[in-house]
């Protein structure tokens, strides 16, 4: 493990007001989003969409790293230039999703375990040679009656820690993503308690597996009420809960936190990140940024609709959403900016 090289990658990913763009949707997820807006669910349309993203003018001024999917890391533009090379030319570090998805956990009804550790060492070596310099693994934690259980949490954080150790061995910065889902009617308080418990257990396991905290990034959910909860908290309440939860559970040695949007609207995700910076800017031991997927992509996807003539407008929307998230990282975002689109 070359910890200095890992730290350099981390510093570049967290630089300035930039954030990460997650374009690592699995094939079923990508096809589902295409179907919702009437785009054919084919390899070629997925390639065209990802070409739209990676060739967006000035994207590198907003985005420091992009998380790719296995299909995408091999793909190229219509004139044969690999997406990885396009990203590098734009100053964007290529990353790769390496987990193989969440499946039902045996013996634990309504809970999931993420698979993909088998053969991971070899896959990481391959991705490194293809140009990836960081990776991502997502664990899924559901809040419900009697769940999450300790067994589910411990199995998932163990997998995250083993993945992280293998990444560092291969020269890739691991992004560890323990996502407590928004699904359900739970309160913000319950989300806080579960998120804190999961993250605490994660860092205990990372230490046990000898993962160097200076060479990784955390990708957590924000602490918000479940989407079916009748009591939805204010932006400031959610921002306070999120940062206080992280202050209680994330070691200061961790260099950066990059939030997932988790099904929030683009505007809500930006507003929450902005409030965290406005209210806690000088009190944070780690950098806070974004690692959004739908919150950046969805408006552009809806504009594109798979039509070549719409590419320019879709790219302008993608850049706008990323730039609004940059403003949120600086604490300079406002809801009024949404009306300027």
N, C-alpha and C positions, 0 to 999 in steps of 0.2 A: 504493500500500500504506500503510495506517494502522497502523504497528507498535504504537502505544500501545493501540489498540483490540484488536489481536491479543493483546498481553501481558495485558490485562485479562481476556480470555476464558480464556487459559491459567491465570491466577491463580484464576479462579472454578472451573475444572475440577479443579484440584489442591488446592482448599481443604480444610482440616481433615483429617478421616479419611475423606473421601468417595472414591468411585471412579466408574468409568464402567460402564454397562450396555450391552453390545452386543446389540442386537435387530435386527441387520441381515442375518440369514440370507437367502440367495438363495431363490427359489421352490423349486427342486429340493431344497435342503437342508432348508427348513422342511417341505416335504411329506414328505420322508423321515422326519423326526423325528415328525411327526404319525402316519404309518403305523405306526411302531414301537409306539405306544401306542393305536392304534385310533381316531384322530381323522380324520374326513373331510378330504380334501385339497382344500378349496375356498377361494375368496376370502373368503367369509363367515366360515368358521372361523378363517382367519388373522386377519381383522379382530377377531373376538371374543377371540382369544387376546391380541392386542396391546392391546386395550382392557383386558383383565384386568391386563396389566402396567402400563400407564400410569396406571391408576386405583387402583393399590395404595396403601392409606392409608400416609402418612408416608414414602413412597419417597424424597422429597426430602431427608429427614434422613440418608440413606445414600448417595444417588446424586447426583452433580453434573452428569453429562451422559449422554445416551442416544444411541447410534448407530442411526439408522433406515435402512430400505431404501427404494428409490424408491416401491414400492407403499404403504408405511406412511406416508410423509410427507404423502400426500393423504387418508389415512383419518380417520374420525371415530368417536366413540362412537355407540351406538345412538340417542341423542337429539340427534345432529348436531353435537357439539362436536369440533373438530379435535384430533387427538392432540397436535399441536404446541402448541396453546393449553393443553391439559391439563398438559403438561410444564412450560411456562413458569409457569403458576399454582402449580405445585409447587416452583418454584425450580430446575428441571432444564433445562440448556441442550440444545436439540435439535442433533444432528449427523446426518451423512448419509454412507453408503458410496457412493463414486462410481466405483470401478473396476468393470469389466465381467467380472471373473472371470479365472482362470488357464486357459490353453490350452496344448497341446503346442507346444514351441518348435521351429521348423523347423531341422533340422540338428543338434539336440541331443536324442538319444533319452533318454526318461525324465525330462526336465526341462521346466519350465513357464515361461511368460512371461505377465504380467498385461496385459490389454488395457483400453482405455478412454480413451486420450488424445485420440482424434479427437472433436472437438466438446465437449471438456471445459470450455473457457472458457464457452461458452453455458450448459451445464448448471449450472456453479457459480453463475453469475449468477442463474439461476432458483431454485436452492436457497436462495440468500441471501434472495431476496424472499419465499420461503416460510417463513423463520424460522430456517433452519440457521445456526449460527455456527462450526461446525467440520466437518471431513470426515475420511474414512479411505480409505486405499488399501493393499491387502494384496499383498505379493509372497510367493511360495511357493518355498522352497529345500528340495530333497530331498537327504538324505545316502544314498549308495549306492556301488556299485563304480564308481570313476572320476568320481563326481559329488559335489558340484556342481562344474561347470567354471567357469573365469574368465569365459567368454563368457556363461553364464547369469546369474551374479552381476552382471556389469557391465550387462547389458541391463535387469535388474530394478531395480537401484539408479538407473540413468539415468531409467527411467520414474517411479520414486518421487520423484526430485528435480524432474522437470518438472511432475509433479502438484503437488508442494509449492509450487513457484513460482507456478503458476496459482491455487492456493488463496489464497495470501497476497495476490496481486493482487486477488482477488475479495472480500477481507475475511473469509475463513474460515481458522481455524487448521487446518493440516494435521497429521493423525496419520499418521506413516510407520510401516508395519508390515512389516518383513522377517522373515517367520516361517520359521525352520528347523524342519521338521516332526519330530514324535516318531516317525513311522513308521520302522521298521527296527530292526536289532540293534546299532546303533552305541553306543559307550561314552560316558560323560559327557565324557571327555577329547576325543573327536572332536567332540561337540556344542560344547564350549567353543571349539575351534580354528575350526570353521566359523562359529559365531556371531560370534566376534571379527573374523574376516576380512570377513564380510558387513557388519557394522556399520561397521568402519573404511572400507570402500569406499563405503558409503552416505554417510558424512559428508564424504568427499572430494568426492563428486559433488554433494552439497547445497551445498558451498562453491563449486564450479565454476558451479553454476546460480544463484548469488547468493541463496540462500534464507537468510532471517534466522533464526538458531538460537533467538533469544529468543522467537520467535512460532510454535513448533511443539512437538509432543510425539512421543516415540518409543514405539512399541508392539512390544516384542520378545517372543520366546519366553523362557522360563526355561531355564537350562542344566541339562538332565537327560539321563540315558541314554535311548536309544531304547526304545520299549515292548516290543520283542522281545529286548532285551539280557538275558542271564542274570544280569548283575551290576547290581542296582538299588541306587543309593546312598542314604544316609540323608538325612533332611530337611536337616540341618545341612550336609552335604557339598554338596548341590545349591544351598543358599542361598549358601554361600561361593563356589562356582564361578560362580554367576550374577552376584553383585555384583562379584567380582574381574574377570570378563570385561567387565562394563560400565565399571568403573573404567579398564580398559585401552583402551576403544574409544569411549566417549561423552564428548564435550567437556563441560566444566563449564558452558558457556553454555546448554546445554539445560535448560529449567526443570523438566521432568518426564518420568518414565518410567511407563507404564501397561502392565503385563504382560497378555498374553493367557494364557488357561488351556491352550489347545493340546491339548485332549483329556484333560487330567488330571481326576481326580475332584474334586468340589467340596471335599472335605476336604483332599486333597493340595495343591491350588492355594492354599488358605487357609494351610495349614501352612508351605508354602515362603515365602509372602509374609511371614508372621509371623516366621519365623526370620531373614529378611533384616533386619527392623527390630530384632529383639532383638540381633543380632550386629553390626550396622553403623550403628545409629541416628545416631550423632554423626559418622560418617565419610563421609556421602553428600553430594556436591555438588548433587544434583538430588533432587526429591521422587520417592518410589516409591509407586505405587498399583496398582490393578487395573483392567482393562478386560475383564471376563469375559462370556461368553455362556452356554454350557452349564453352567458351574460355578455360575451363579446360577439359570438358568432351568430346567434339566432336572428337579430335584425337584418344582418347581411344575407343570411340564407333565405329569408322571406322576400328580400328584394331580388335576389338572383333568380330563383325559381327554375334553375337549370337552363336559362336562356342566355345565349352568348351576348346579346345586345345589352344585358343588364349587368355585365361584369363590372364595368367602371363604377356604376352607382353602388353596387354591393361592396366594392373595395373601399369606396369613400365612407360608407357606413361602418365598415369594419375598423378603419383607421379612426373614425370619430369615436367609436365606443372605446377603443383602446386608449385614446387620448383623454377621454373623460375619466377613465380609471387612473391614468397618470395624475390627473388633477386631484383625484381622491387621495392618492398616496401622498401628495403634497399638502393635503388639507385645504385645497382650494376649489373643491367641487361644490356646486349648488344645483338644486332642482331646476333652477331657471335655465341652466345649460341644456337641459333636455328639450326645451322649447325652441332652441336655436337650430335644431337639426333641419 
